Amino acid sequence: MPLDAICLSALTSELGEKLTGGRIDKVQQPERDMLLISLRSKGENLRLLISAGTGSARVHLTKASFENPAEPPMFCMLMRKHLVGARIASVSQPEGERMLCIELDSRDELGFETRKKLIAELIGRSSNLILVDAEGRITDCMRRMDFGGDALRRMLPGMIYRMPPAQTKPQILKTNPELRRALIASADRDKPVDKWLLDSFAGLAPLVCRELAYRSGGYEMLPELLDAFCESVNAGEMRPYMLFSDGKPADFSFMKISQYGEAMDCEEQESFSALLDRFYSERDRLEQQRRQPSLSHAMAQLEDELGVPLFEKNGRGVTLTAFGKQFLLCAQRTLGTLDEGVDALQRISRGDRSLECEDYYEPDCPTVRIELDPLKTPQQNAAALFKEYSKMKAAQEHLTKLTAEGEKQLDYLNSVLELLESAESEKDVSDIRRELIATGFIKNKKNVKADKAKAQAPLRFVTDDGLEVLVGRSNIQNDELTTKLGRRTDYWLHTQKIHGSHVILRCEGVEPPERSIEQAAVIAAHYSQGRGGAKIPVDYTMLRFVKKPSGALPGKVIYTDYKTLNVQSDAELVNRLRKGK
């Protein structure tokens, strides 16, 4: 599947005919590792796609459409500065290398003509796209590399560009028949032919090695087959072929593949660009279909976490909502900050005691100084700092959870304190103590028999209109009133944002008089922390609009569709309405 050197040579010849003399009009970067160049050449509008992605490194003309980010990346902006308006002088491939070089004629900042080179290194995980000036210095590259790997090939602006190290294996197209026969004669015959070809020669893809092994049938016929193969390739007799398995693109090559028999279809394509464009477009489409369920789940999970809709259906696809566009900008800024962090890290050398870099989380991006361990490599310093950050982040998350839980418990204990202050007898205090034992806030002493006394009934009142009012003596009783004893059509009352008892106004399915609601609100104010005050806000609603959250502490509820009354505390009225008094 990777674009091998021989297939790339045929593609280079094809692109050279199409692109030479063309003028670049537009540069876009739809994906992190992809550059899309629009140009006009020989009366045609063309689009050249260059990808440095792992598993998809390639260069070809494309007809596919791509969605560009709202804000172009910095690399894209730099490419626009240097490439737009330039003319393509030539398209070439270093012999035997998986590289493609585009020479450009342009003008510098002073208006003088200059020659630049855009180099696409299509070498797997190390794929890159580099812009080189007339002196051979790197203007910029898609992937900057300063540490690790080959120290002689540091990819940073201002450094001299150096080719990837040459392979030690001979290029098969450069070998003569005598050398090939000598190598075959010394080959280990126990080794499969395709494996031997792959280990002995550079420039051959595994698919091509397997095809040559299949056609030769063994080592005996291999010399003649390789002679014919090299002669054909050197003569330029290469055609674009794509392999299909069950109608899906499986692989491609510059030669017809017959090793799979009827298990795969081998079809010739219009051109190598058309081959690559179709292959990767189909592959990406199938991969997207395969990932769609998990992608949809991830999108839904993200929306649930943020609490706002990010996507909306548009026919068979989706588009971003206003919230989605705003979140996308934040995500792009975050990725940009990450890129800048990588650039800062790449400025570190072993032995440095500190690093000065910009703090992108502050408005003015002030310069901060980070202390380093001079005995550690840049990677080790980065790993140590990230480990420390991870510990601090985990500690912060843990403390945030503990703080939130502590606030809930404090709120609950304040409600218990209010109930204690309004307790009228020792039985009321005993009820509250049993509640605290049940919730685990106090422990029952050992060898002390549990209090088997029944909990008291709620406080009962009767309004002047003859309607019954129930008041909870404890948080557990508040729960019973709200979730068990009360009916859906009863009215529920509670002081607004003030700890107090739950109050139920029995309505018997009819709309209660305003006087009864006001008297029930006065009772609710009396059995709350607002007792004795004036203009105490009391919320009231039908009980069917009151819900108890799962796992909530006793007495904790949420409610909707409520109204609010401002009442004055009136102890005399409460005593008069008290049933039995």
N, C-alpha and C positions, 0 to 999 in steps of 0.2 A: 503493500500500500504506500509506503513513503516514495516521494519523488526521487528516483535514483538519478545518477549522473548521466546515464545514456538517454533516458527519457527527457531529462532537462536539456540536453544538447539539442534534441529535436524541437523542443519547445522554444529554446533560445533562437534558433533559426527562424521559426515561425513568427515570434514576436519581433525580431529584427526587421523583417519585411513589413510588418504592420506599423511599428512604432517609429522607426527612424525618420527623422524630419518633423515629427509631430510636436505640437505646442501644448504645454500643460495649462489648463484653464482653472482647475479646481482640485483641492486636496481635502479629503475628509478622513476621519478616523472613527468609523462606526463601532468598533470594538477595541478593547485594550491592546490587542496584538495584531491589529489589521489596519492597513492603509489603503484607501481607495483614491486613485488618481484619475481624474477626468481630463481628456485631451482630445485634440482634433488633429487627425493625421490623414493625408491623402484624400481629403474630402469626406472623411467619416468622423463621427463622434464616437469615441471609444472610452471604455472605463477599464483601467488596469487595477487588479486586486493583488496586493502583496500581503501575505499572512506569515507571521513568525510564531504562530501558535504551535504548541506541542501536539504532535499527531496530525496537524493540518497545515504545516509549513508548505507554502506554494506561491507561485506567481502565474497569473493568467488573466486574459480578458474575461470579463463577466457581463452578463445581462441581468443578474440577480439584483434585487432591491434590498437596501439595508436602512434601518432606522438610526439616525445620528443622535448623539446625546445633545441635551439642551445647551451645554457649554462645552466647546471643543477642548480636549486635553492640551497641555503645554507642548507636548511633542508635535501634535497636529498643527498648532499655531506656528511653531518653528519651521515645520516643513512647508507651510504655506508661504512663509517669508522667503524661503530659498528656492522653492520649486515652481511656484505660480509664475507663468510667463517664460519659463525656460524651455528650450528646444532639445529634443532627444537626439544626440549625435550618433549613438550606437548602442546596441544591446549585445553583450558578450557573456561567455562563460569561461572562467579559468579551466584549463584542460583537466578533465577528470574530476572536477570538484562539484559538489552540490551547492553552487553559488551562481548568482546571476548579477551582472554589473550593468547598470544603466548610466552611460555618460551623458552629461547635460551641459549645454551651452547657455550661460545666463550672464547677468551683470551684477556686480557687487554694489555696495552702498554708494560708491562714488561714480557709478555708471560705467566702469570699465568691464570689458568682456572677461569672463573667467570660465574655467572648466571645473565642474563638480561631478562627483560620482555617487550614485545611490547603489549600495551593495546589499543584496539580500542573501544572507547565509541560511540555507535551508537544511540544517543539520540537527534535526530532532529537538531534544530539550535545549540545545544551545543555539537554536535559531534566533536570528537577530536581523534588524534592518538598520544600516549605518549610512549616514551622509558624510562624505569625505570631501575636503576642499582641494584646490589645485596643488597644494603642497603635500597632500597625503595625510593631513591632520583631520581628526574626527571633529565634525561640527556638532553632531549629536547622534544618539542611537536610541532605538526603542527600548532596549534593555541595557542599562549601565551596569558594568561589572568592575569592581575595584578590589575585591578580596576573594580568596579561594581560587581554585583552578590554576590556570597558567598565568603566572605573574607577568610574562612578556606580552600577554594579550589583554591588558586592562582596557576596557571600553569606557572611556570618559572623554568629554569634550576637551579638545586641545592636545590630546595624545596622538602619536603617530599610529596610523592603522597598520596592523600586521595581519597577514593571511593566517588562516587556521593551519596548524602543523600538518605537514604532508603525511600520508599513510605510508607505512613501511612495506605494505604489499604492492606488487607491481600492478599497474593499470593494464587490464586485459587487452585493451585496444592498442597499447603501445608495444606489446610483446610480439616477437616474431614466431613463426611456426616451430623453429628449432627449440627455442626456450620453452614453449608450451609443451612440446613432446618430452623434453627432458624433465620437466616438472611432473608430467603425468606418469612417466616411467618410474620416478622415485616416490610416487604416492603410495600411502598405506591402503592396500586393496580392501581391508576390512572396514574402512571408513566409507560411509555413503557418498556417492558422487556429488550430490548437491551440497553436502556439508564440506567436502574437500574444495569445491569450487568457491564457496563462500569464504573459506579460510585462506585460500591461496591467491585470490585476485581481488583487487579493488575495483569498484564501479559496477558490481553486479548485485542486484536486489535478490532477496531470498526466493521470490516468485520466479525470476528468470533462472536462477540456479536449479530449481526444481524442474523447470521446463526443459532445460538443457540435459539434465540427468534422465528425464523421461524419454526424450528423443534419442539419446545415445544408447540407452539400454545397458550401459556399463562403461568401464574404462577403455575397452577395446576400440569402440567406435568414436570415442570422445575427441581424439585429435582431429579427425576429419570434420566433425561437427563444429568444433571451435574455430577451425580455419574458415569454414563457410559463414559462421556467425560473425566473426570479426570483419571479414570482407564485406558482408552485407551492411553492417552498421557503419563502417568507415565510408561506404559509398552513399550513406544517407538513406538507405532503404528501410525506414522506420515508419510505422503507421500507428495511429492511436486506437487501442482496443480496450474495451471495458468488459469485465466479467460480471454476470448477473446470476444470482442464486435465488430461485423462486421469485424472479422479477425485481429483486432488490440488488443494487450495486454492491459488489463484494470486493473488487480489486481492479487494477488497470495496469497496462504495460504498453511498450512500444512494439511488441511482437505478438503474433497470434498465439494464444494459450490453448493447448490441446490436452494437457495432462488430466483434466477433470472429466473428460469424456462428455456424457450427456447430463452429468450432474450439474454443470454450469453452462450457461450460454455465453459465447464470446462474440461481441458485436463491434464492428469497426465504427468509429465516430467521425464526425466531419473534420475536426481538427483537434490538436492537443489542448488548446484553450477550451474548446467546447467540451472535450472529455473531462478536464479537471473541473470546469464549472458545473457540469451535470453531476459528476460523481459527488463532489462535496455538498452541493445543494441538496441532492437526494439524501445523502447521509445525514446532514443536519436536520432535514425535515423528519426523517424516521426517528432520529434521536430525540427530537422535540416531542414527537408523538409518544415515544416510550416514556419520556420523563413527564408528560403532561399531568398524569394523576398526582405524582408527588409534587410537581410544581404548583398545581391548583391547591393542594393541601397547604403548601408553604405560604402561598398568597393569602389563603383564608386565615391561617394561623397568624400571619403578620398583621392582618386587619383586626383580628380579635385582640391581639396584644396592644395595638395602638388605639383601638376603639373608634376608628374612623374608616370609611370606605376609601380604598386606594385605587381600585380598578372598577370599571364598568364595562358590561358587554356591549360590543359594537358589531352586530352581525355575528359572524363566526369567530371574531377575534375579541380582544379587549383593548381598552384605552385607559389612560391615566385620568383620574379625577383631579380636581384642584388640590386636594390633600395629597394625592399621589405625586403630582408634579412638584409640590413643595418638598415632600420626603425625598424625591429623586435628587433634587438640588443638594439637600443635606448629605445624602449618601455620596454624591460625586465630590463634594467638598471634603468629606472624610477620606475618600480614596486618594484625593489629591494631597491631603495632609500626610497620608501614609507614604505616598511617593516621595514627598519632600523629606520624610523621616529616613527613608532608605538612602536618599542622596546624602543626607547628613551623616548617616552611618558609614557610607562609602568614603567620606573624607577622613575617617579615623585610620591611623597607622599604628602598628604595634609599638608600644613604648610611650604613647601619648598619655599624659596624666589628666587631661581634661578635654572637653569638647564644648565649643560655643556654637549654639544653634538658635533658631528662631522658635518662639513659643506661639504656635498657630492657634492656640485656644484663647489667647488674649487679643483684644481688639487691635492693638497697635503692633502685634507680633514682636514683643521685646526679645532681646537676645538673653539667653540664659546659659549658665555655665554648669556643666555636668561633670562631676569628678569620675575619673576612670582608674582602673587598676593597670598600671603600666606593664605588669607581668602577663597580662591576658591579651589574647588576640581580639580584634574588633568583634568577631562572632561571639567569643566568650564574654566580653563586656556587655554586648547586647543581650545575650542569654541571661546574664546575672541581673541586669536591670529589669528585664521582662519578668523574671522570676519574682523579684521584689515587688514589682507592680502587681503581679497576679495575687501575691499574698495580701497586699494592701486592699486590692479590689474585693477579694473574698471576705476579708475582715469587715470592709465597709458594708457589703451586702448582708453579712451576718448581723452586724450591729444595727443595720436598718430594720431588719426583721424583728430583732429583739426590741428595738425602740417602739416599733408599731405595736407589737404584742404588749409591751409594757404600758403604752398609752391606753390600749383597750382595757387592760386590767385596772389601771388607775381610774378610768372612767367608770368601770363597774363598781370599784370600791367606794367611789364618791357617791354612787347611787345607794349603796348599802349604808353609808354614813347618813344620808338623808333619811332613810327608812328608820335608822336607829334614833335619830333626833325626833322623829314623829311617832315613835313607839309609845303606846298608851299603857302597856302592862308588861309584866315579866313574860307572859306567854308570847307577846309580840317579839321580845328579844330572843326567846327560845326558838321561834320560827326562823329568825334571821340567822341564829347560830347553826341550825340544821342546814340552812342553805349554804353557809360558808363551808361546812364540812362536806356537803355534797359536791361543791365546786372545787374542793381541794385547797382552799385558801387557809384553812386551819385543820389540824389533825385532831382526831378523837383520841383522848388519852387511853393508854392501855389499861386493861382491867376495869374500865369504866363501862357499865352497861349502856347500850344505846338508848337514847330517849325515845320511848315508844309512844309518847303522847301524840295524839292526832293534831295535825295542823289546824289552826283556827280557820273559821270561815271568813270570807272577805268582809270588810266593813260595809254596812248597808245604810242607805239613806233613801228618803222618799221626797220627791219634789212637791211643790205646792199644787202641781197638776196631777199628782198621784202616780208618777213614774218612778220606778226603782232605779237607784244608782248604786253600783258596786265599786269598791276601792280595794286595791291589793295592799296587803300588809308586808309583803316581801317580794323580791324579784321572781322567785319561783311561783308565788301566787299571782304575780302580774302575768306570767306566761300562761298559767291556767285560765285566768280571766280572758285573755286575748285569744287563746287557741282552742279552749275547750268549753268554758262556761258561756261565753258570749255567742250570740247569734249573728249571722252575716248582716242582718238588717239593723242590729243595734248600733248605737253611736259610740265611738271610741274617742277618748279625750286624753291629752297629755300636754304638760307645759312645754313650750317651744324652747329647745336648746337649754333646758333646765332640768336637772334630775328631779324625779318625782314618781308617784304611784300611777299605775294605769287605772283609768276610770272608764266604766261601762255604763251607758245610759240605756236601760231597757226600753225599747220602743214598741214591741209587739207588732212589728211589721207596718207601723204607721209613722207618718212624719211627726216628730215631737214638736211641741210648742217652743217658741223662741225662749220663753221664760225658763222652761226646764233645761234647755241647752245652756243658758247663762248660769243657772244655779249649779249644774253639773260642772261647768268651767270653774266656778268659784271653789267648789270642792276639790277639783284637781289642783288649783293654785294653792289651796290650804295645805294639801299633802305633797308639797314640793319645796325645793330650796328657795322659792320666791315667796314663801309664807310671810305675811306681814307687810308686803310691799304693795305698791299701786301700779296699775296698768301692766299687769302680768300677762304676757301673751300665752294663750292656750289654743293649741290646734285641735280640731275635731273633724272626724270623717266617719263614714260607715265602716263597720268592722271588716267588711269584705275587701277593703283597700289596704288592710294592715297585714304585713307578712313578716315572718320570723326567718332571718337568714340561716342557712344550714351551718351548724357548728358555732353559732353565736352564743355568748354568755347569757345567763338568765336575765330577762327584762329587756333585752336588746331587740328592737324591731325596726322595720322600715315601713313607710306609709306614703300614699299618694292621694290626689284628689281631695285635699283638705282645705278647710277654711280656718281663719284665726280670729279669736275674740280677745280683746284686752279687758281684763277684769281686775277688780280690787279685792284684796284679801279681806274676808269677812268671817271671823271666828264665830260671831253670834249666829249668823245665818247657818253655818255648818252645824253648830250644836242643835239648832232648832230642827234642821232637816234630818238629824241622826235618828234612825228608826228606833223606837222604844224610849225616846227621851222627850 
